[in-house]
Amino acid sequence: MNEEVEIAGRVCLVSHRLGGYDGVSIEAAKWDGAFQRLGWQVTRAAGFFVDRRDSDVTIKGLWADQPGSEPPPVDHDTIRRLVRTHHLLVLDNAGTLWSAPRASLAWERHALAVGIPTIVRHHDPSWQGAPLRAVTEQGMPLHDPRHLHVLINRCTYEEFAMRWPELAFADALRLAHNRVDIETLANGGDREQTRASLGVRPDEILIVHPARVEAPRKKIPRAVEFANAIASRVTPRPVRYWLTDPSPTPPPLNHAVLQAPGLIRGYAPNQADMYAACDLVVLPSSWEGWGLPVTEAAAAKRLVAAGPYPVLEEIRALGLTVYDPTDIDLVANLLENNSAATDVLYANYAVTRDHFDLRYLPDVLTDLAAHAKQLASVS
């Protein structure tokens, strides 16, 4: 990490909600920690906080009071105050996700009015995923060339450059892959205690599916089919399917979940414990902006079957071996052949150290903040 920090001060980190188990909250927490390591004072601003700290600021208009309803009117006064009293603004999917477009546009307008350097990190543009969601608000996702736009995958980077060539012309696009805490994931989990707390015996194969039940693209029925297929190949060893989201499931999905072998529901105490406890990670999604469980599993030295979401090919191209959920016999053989599996796991671990190590995130943020400052200075 760079020893000298050229840019420091107060950074306002904004998202729709923060502190949860969703991918954006997890990634925002990594940026939060990295900014603090660089000496920044971080203010979190969101419409909803799963956790809470004294310096957090709740922003009306970023989050609906009731599921499925429209967000309340935007709190422009608080947004103005925050952009005037900070040195850097980070909109983490708050300029991308279509759930509160008026609030997103307010952040952009007030940021431009005061000239604060601004990083807009895009996780989920509206045109990606399935089903396609239409956006009627003009200006979404945010794409002003006076702000630095950070994309988490090459696919989205190229789509932004094609849709808004002025961003490429202004050098206002950057690619920054999501990073993982390799040391903690590899060595920080308690396998025996976590499995005991879940009621999993030492001889059982535990397949974890880190997924939210309200997201159809997570393809939970497909994951259950995969777990049952693995169970049929590894007899007499029992197989358990662990769906991390404990939320109630609607009737059609509930029926599929109940077909899972040795069903377990609920979150682990922490991510390292989850990966330590399991033997295999499955993520058969049709769409992911990145798919954190894939690189996290590799860092934790766990087998992973994922896809067919398109961005997975970008991860594979960097060197990770990620099996397809149709590779039943191959995965089953690896679960029963420790020597062959070990070769794959250590090769994947080396790739994560080369490309996704969280230790180098402060360097990345230093460069991004400096470039955002440069863009703001020429506006």
C-alpha positions as CSV (number, residue, x, y, z in Angstrom):
1,M,0.0,0.0,0.0
2,N,1.2,3.5,-0.7
3,E,2.8,5.0,2.4
4,E,2.1,8.6,1.4
5,V,-1.6,9.6,1.0
6,E,-2.0,12.6,-1.3
7,I,-5.8,12.8,-0.8
8,A,-7.5,12.6,2.6
9,G,-10.3,14.2,4.4
10,R,-14.0,13.5,4.8
11,V,-15.7,11.0,2.4
12,C,-19.5,10.5,2.2
13,L,-20.3,6.9,1.2
14,V,-23.9,6.6,-0.1
15,S,-26.1,3.7,-1.0
16,H,-29.8,2.8,-0.8
17,R,-29.2,0.5,2.2
18,L,-26.0,-0.4,4.1
19,G,-24.8,-2.9,6.6
20,G,-26.7,-6.0,5.2
21,Y,-25.7,-9.3,3.7
22,D,-26.4,-8.1,0.1
23,G,-23.5,-7.8,-2.3
24,V,-23.6,-4.0,-2.5
25,S,-23.5,-3.6,1.3
26,I,-20.6,-6.1,1.6
27,E,-18.7,-4.2,-1.1
28,A,-19.5,-0.8,0.4
29,A,-18.1,-2.0,3.7
30,K,-14.8,-2.9,2.1
31,W,-14.5,0.6,0.6
32,D,-15.4,2.0,4.0
33,G,-12.6,0.1,5.7
34,A,-10.1,0.9,3.0
35,F,-10.9,4.6,3.2
36,Q,-10.4,4.5,6.9
37,R,-7.0,2.8,6.5
38,L,-6.0,5.7,4.3
39,G,-6.9,8.2,7.0
40,W,-10.3,9.3,5.7
41,Q,-13.2,10.1,8.0
42,V,-16.1,8.2,6.6
43,T,-19.8,9.2,6.8
44,R,-22.3,6.6,5.7
45,A,-25.5,7.9,4.2
46,A,-28.4,5.6,3.2
47,G,-32.1,5.2,3.1
48,F,-32.0,2.2,5.5
49,F,-29.3,0.8,7.7
50,V,-29.2,-2.9,8.8
51,D,-26.6,-2.0,11.3
52,R,-26.0,1.4,12.8
53,R,-23.2,3.7,14.0
54,D,-23.3,7.2,15.5
55,S,-22.0,9.0,12.4
56,D,-24.6,7.5,10.0
57,V,-27.1,9.8,8.2
58,T,-30.5,8.5,7.1
59,I,-31.6,10.1,3.8
60,K,-35.3,10.2,3.0
61,G,-36.1,9.4,-0.6
62,L,-33.5,6.6,-1.0
63,W,-35.6,3.8,0.5
64,A,-39.3,3.0,0.4
65,D,-41.2,3.0,3.8
66,Q,-43.1,-0.1,2.6
67,P,-42.0,-2.8,0.3
68,G,-43.2,-2.2,-3.2
69,S,-44.2,1.4,-2.6
70,E,-42.6,4.6,-3.9
71,P,-39.9,6.2,-1.7
72,P,-40.9,9.3,0.2
73,P,-40.0,12.8,-1.1
74,V,-36.2,13.4,-1.3
75,D,-34.5,15.2,1.6
76,H,-32.7,17.8,-0.5
77,D,-31.5,19.8,2.5
78,T,-29.6,16.9,4.0
79,I,-28.0,16.0,0.7
80,R,-26.9,19.7,0.2
81,R,-25.3,19.7,3.7
82,L,-23.4,16.5,3.1
83,V,-21.9,17.5,-0.3
84,R,-20.9,20.8,1.2
85,T,-19.2,19.4,4.2
86,H,-17.2,16.5,2.6
87,H,-14.2,16.3,0.3
88,L,-15.3,13.2,-1.7
89,L,-18.6,11.7,-2.5
90,V,-19.0,8.0,-3.4
91,L,-22.4,6.9,-4.8
92,D,-22.2,3.1,-4.4
93,N,-25.0,1.8,-6.7
94,A,-27.0,4.8,-5.6
95,G,-26.5,6.3,-9.0
96,T,-27.4,3.0,-10.7
97,L,-30.2,1.1,-9.1
98,W,-33.6,2.2,-10.4
99,S,-35.5,2.0,-7.1
100,A,-35.1,5.6,-6.1
101,P,-34.2,7.6,-9.3
102,R,-35.2,11.0,-8.0
103,A,-32.9,10.7,-5.0
104,S,-30.1,9.5,-7.3
105,L,-30.5,12.5,-9.6
106,A,-30.6,14.8,-6.5
107,W,-27.3,13.6,-5.4
108,E,-25.8,14.2,-8.8
109,R,-27.3,17.7,-9.1
110,H,-26.2,18.9,-5.7
111,A,-22.7,17.3,-6.1
112,L,-22.2,19.2,-9.4
113,A,-23.5,22.4,-7.9
114,V,-20.7,22.5,-5.3
115,G,-18.0,20.7,-7.4
116,I,-17.3,17.9,-5.0
117,P,-15.2,15.1,-6.5
118,T,-17.5,12.2,-7.0
119,I,-17.1,8.5,-7.7
120,V,-20.2,6.7,-9.0
121,R,-19.7,2.9,-8.6
122,H,-22.2,0.9,-10.8
123,H,-23.1,-2.6,-9.8
124,D,-26.5,-3.2,-11.4
125,P,-27.5,-1.2,-14.5
126,S,-31.2,-1.5,-15.3
127,W,-30.7,-3.1,-18.7
128,Q,-28.8,-6.1,-17.2
129,G,-30.2,-9.3,-15.7
130,A,-33.5,-11.0,-16.2
131,P,-36.2,-9.9,-16.5
132,L,-35.3,-6.6,-18.2
133,R,-36.5,-3.7,-16.1
134,A,-37.5,-0.5,-17.9
135,V,-36.4,2.9,-16.5
136,T,-38.6,5.8,-17.3
137,E,-36.5,8.5,-15.4
138,Q,-34.1,10.3,-17.7
139,G,-30.6,10.4,-16.6
140,M,-30.5,6.9,-15.0
141,P,-28.0,5.4,-14.5
142,L,-26.1,8.5,-13.7
143,H,-23.6,9.2,-16.4
144,D,-22.3,12.8,-16.1
145,P,-18.7,13.0,-17.4
146,R,-17.6,15.3,-14.6
147,H,-17.9,12.4,-12.3
148,L,-15.8,9.2,-12.2
149,H,-17.7,6.1,-13.1
150,V,-16.4,2.9,-11.7
151,L,-17.6,-0.4,-13.2
152,I,-17.2,-3.8,-11.5
153,N,-16.9,-5.9,-14.6
154,R,-15.6,-5.5,-18.2
155,C,-19.1,-6.2,-19.7
156,T,-20.6,-3.2,-17.9
157,Y,-17.6,-1.0,-18.7
158,E,-18.0,-1.6,-22.4
159,E,-21.8,-1.1,-22.2
160,F,-21.3,2.3,-20.5
161,A,-18.7,3.3,-23.1
162,M,-21.0,2.4,-25.9
163,R,-24.1,4.1,-24.4
164,W,-22.3,7.3,-23.3
165,P,-19.2,7.8,-25.4
166,E,-18.7,11.1,-23.7
167,L,-17.6,9.2,-20.6
168,A,-14.8,7.5,-22.5
169,F,-13.9,10.8,-24.2
170,A,-13.6,12.5,-20.8
171,D,-11.6,9.6,-19.3
172,A,-14.4,9.2,-16.8
173,L,-14.6,5.4,-16.8
174,R,-12.6,3.0,-14.7
175,L,-12.8,-0.8,-14.2
176,A,-12.3,-2.0,-10.6
177,H,-13.1,-5.6,-9.8
178,N,-14.6,-6.5,-6.4
179,R,-12.0,-7.7,-3.9
180,V,-12.0,-10.3,-1.2
181,D,-10.4,-10.6,2.3
182,I,-8.2,-13.5,1.3
183,E,-6.5,-14.0,4.7
184,T,-9.7,-14.0,6.7
185,L,-11.6,-16.3,4.3
186,A,-8.7,-18.7,4.1
187,N,-7.8,-18.9,7.7
188,G,-10.4,-17.1,9.8
189,G,-13.4,-19.5,9.9
190,D,-14.3,-22.2,12.4
191,R,-15.3,-25.3,10.6
192,E,-16.1,-27.6,13.5
193,Q,-18.0,-25.1,15.6
194,T,-20.0,-23.8,12.6
195,R,-21.0,-27.3,11.4
196,A,-21.9,-28.3,15.0
197,S,-24.1,-25.2,15.3
198,L,-25.9,-26.2,12.1
199,G,-26.2,-29.9,13.1
200,V,-23.9,-31.1,10.4
201,R,-21.9,-34.3,11.1
202,P,-18.3,-34.6,10.1
203,D,-19.0,-37.2,7.4
204,E,-21.7,-35.1,5.7
205,I,-21.1,-33.0,2.5
206,L,-22.3,-29.5,3.0
207,I,-23.3,-27.5,-0.1
208,V,-23.9,-23.8,0.6
209,H,-26.0,-21.5,-1.6
210,P,-25.5,-17.8,-0.6
211,A,-28.7,-16.4,-2.1
212,R,-31.7,-14.2,-1.3
213,V,-35.0,-15.8,-1.7
214,E,-36.7,-12.7,-3.3
215,A,-34.3,-12.8,-6.3
216,P,-35.6,-15.1,-9.0
217,R,-32.3,-14.8,-10.9
218,K,-30.6,-16.8,-8.0
219,K,-32.3,-19.9,-9.4
220,I,-32.9,-21.7,-6.1
221,P,-34.8,-24.6,-7.6
222,R,-31.8,-25.2,-9.9
223,A,-29.5,-25.2,-6.9
224,V,-31.7,-27.8,-5.2
225,E,-31.6,-30.0,-8.3
226,F,-27.9,-29.7,-8.3
227,A,-27.6,-30.7,-4.6
228,N,-29.9,-33.7,-5.2
229,A,-27.9,-34.8,-8.2
230,I,-24.6,-34.6,-6.1
231,A,-26.3,-36.6,-3.4
232,S,-27.1,-39.4,-5.8
233,R,-23.5,-39.7,-6.9
234,V,-21.7,-39.6,-3.5
235,T,-23.7,-42.2,-1.6
236,P,-23.4,-43.4,1.1
237,R,-22.2,-40.0,2.3
238,P,-25.1,-37.7,3.2
239,V,-25.5,-34.3,1.5
240,R,-26.9,-31.2,3.1
241,Y,-28.2,-28.1,1.2
242,W,-27.7,-24.8,3.0
243,L,-29.7,-21.8,1.8
244,T,-28.3,-18.8,3.7
245,D,-31.4,-16.5,3.5
246,P,-33.8,-17.5,6.3
247,S,-36.7,-15.3,4.9
248,P,-40.0,-17.0,4.2
249,T,-40.4,-18.4,0.7
250,P,-43.5,-18.1,-1.4
251,P,-45.4,-21.3,-2.1
252,P,-43.9,-22.4,-5.5
253,L,-40.4,-21.7,-4.3
254,N,-41.1,-23.2,-0.9
255,H,-42.1,-26.5,-2.6
256,A,-38.7,-26.6,-4.4
257,V,-36.7,-25.7,-1.3
258,L,-38.4,-28.5,0.7
259,Q,-37.1,-31.0,-1.9
260,A,-33.5,-30.2,-0.9
261,P,-31.4,-32.9,0.8
262,G,-30.9,-32.2,4.5
263,L,-32.2,-28.6,4.2
264,I,-30.5,-25.9,6.4
265,R,-31.7,-22.3,6.5
266,G,-30.0,-19.2,7.9
267,Y,-26.9,-17.1,8.0
268,A,-23.6,-18.0,9.5
269,P,-22.0,-15.8,12.2
270,N,-19.6,-14.5,9.5
271,Q,-18.5,-15.2,5.9
272,A,-15.3,-17.0,7.0
273,D,-17.4,-19.4,9.1
274,M,-19.7,-20.1,6.2
275,Y,-17.0,-21.0,3.8
276,A,-15.0,-23.0,6.5
277,A,-18.1,-25.1,7.2
278,C,-19.0,-26.0,3.7
279,D,-17.4,-28.4,1.2
280,L,-18.9,-26.9,-2.0
281,V,-20.4,-23.5,-3.0
282,V,-23.2,-23.4,-5.6
283,L,-24.4,-20.2,-7.4
284,P,-26.5,-21.2,-10.5
285,S,-27.6,-17.6,-11.2
286,S,-28.8,-16.4,-14.5
287,W,-27.3,-13.0,-13.7
288,E,-24.8,-11.5,-11.2
289,G,-23.0,-8.2,-11.4
290,W,-20.0,-10.1,-10.2
291,G,-20.9,-13.1,-8.1
292,L,-18.9,-12.6,-4.9
293,P,-19.4,-16.1,-3.6
294,V,-17.3,-17.4,-6.6
295,T,-14.1,-15.4,-5.7
296,E,-14.8,-15.8,-2.0
297,A,-15.0,-19.6,-2.3
298,A,-11.7,-19.6,-4.3
299,A,-10.1,-17.5,-1.5
300,A,-11.4,-19.9,1.1
301,K,-10.1,-22.9,-0.9
302,R,-13.6,-24.4,-1.6
303,L,-14.9,-25.9,-4.7
304,V,-17.5,-23.8,-6.6
305,A,-20.1,-24.5,-9.2
306,A,-21.7,-21.5,-10.8
307,G,-23.4,-20.0,-13.8
308,P,-24.4,-19.5,-16.5
309,Y,-24.4,-15.8,-15.7
310,P,-22.4,-14.0,-18.4
311,V,-19.9,-12.1,-16.1
312,L,-18.6,-15.5,-14.9
313,E,-16.6,-15.9,-18.1
314,E,-14.6,-12.8,-17.2
315,I,-13.8,-14.4,-13.8
316,R,-12.8,-17.6,-15.5
317,A,-10.6,-15.7,-18.0
318,L,-8.5,-14.5,-15.1
319,G,-7.7,-18.1,-14.3
320,L,-10.3,-19.4,-11.8
321,T,-11.6,-22.9,-12.3
322,V,-15.4,-22.6,-11.7
323,Y,-17.5,-25.7,-12.5
324,D,-20.8,-25.6,-14.3
325,P,-23.8,-26.9,-12.3
326,T,-24.2,-29.5,-15.0
327,D,-20.8,-31.0,-14.2
328,I,-22.3,-33.4,-11.7
329,D,-19.9,-36.3,-12.1
330,L,-16.8,-34.2,-12.2
331,V,-17.8,-32.3,-9.0
332,A,-18.9,-35.4,-7.2
333,N,-15.5,-37.1,-8.0
334,L,-13.6,-34.0,-6.7
335,L,-15.6,-34.2,-3.5
336,E,-14.4,-37.8,-3.0
337,N,-10.8,-37.3,-4.3
338,N,-8.9,-35.0,-1.9
339,S,-5.7,-35.0,-3.9
340,A,-7.3,-33.9,-7.2
341,A,-9.4,-31.3,-5.4
342,T,-6.4,-29.9,-3.6
343,D,-4.7,-29.1,-6.9
344,V,-7.7,-27.1,-8.1
345,L,-8.2,-25.3,-4.8
346,Y,-4.6,-24.1,-4.4
347,A,-4.5,-23.0,-8.0
348,N,-7.7,-21.0,-7.5
349,Y,-6.3,-19.5,-4.3
350,A,-3.3,-18.3,-6.1
351,V,-5.5,-16.5,-8.7
352,T,-7.4,-14.7,-6.0
353,R,-4.1,-13.5,-4.5
354,D,-3.0,-12.2,-7.9
355,H,-6.2,-10.4,-8.9
356,F,-8.7,-9.9,-6.0
357,D,-6.7,-9.3,-2.8
358,L,-8.4,-6.8,-0.5
359,R,-5.1,-5.7,0.9
360,Y,-4.5,-3.6,-2.3
361,L,-7.8,-1.8,-2.3
362,P,-6.4,1.3,-0.5
363,D,-4.1,1.8,-3.5
364,V,-7.0,1.5,-5.9
365,L,-9.1,4.0,-3.9
366,T,-6.2,6.4,-3.8
367,D,-6.0,6.4,-7.6
368,L,-9.7,6.7,-8.0
369,A,-10.0,9.6,-5.6
370,A,-7.2,11.4,-7.3
371,H,-8.8,11.0,-10.7
372,A,-12.2,12.1,-9.4
373,K,-10.6,15.2,-8.0
374,Q,-9.0,15.9,-11.4
375,L,-12.4,15.5,-13.2
376,A,-14.0,17.9,-10.8
377,S,-11.3,20.5,-11.3
378,V,-11.8,20.7,-15.0
379,S,-15.6,20.9,-14.9
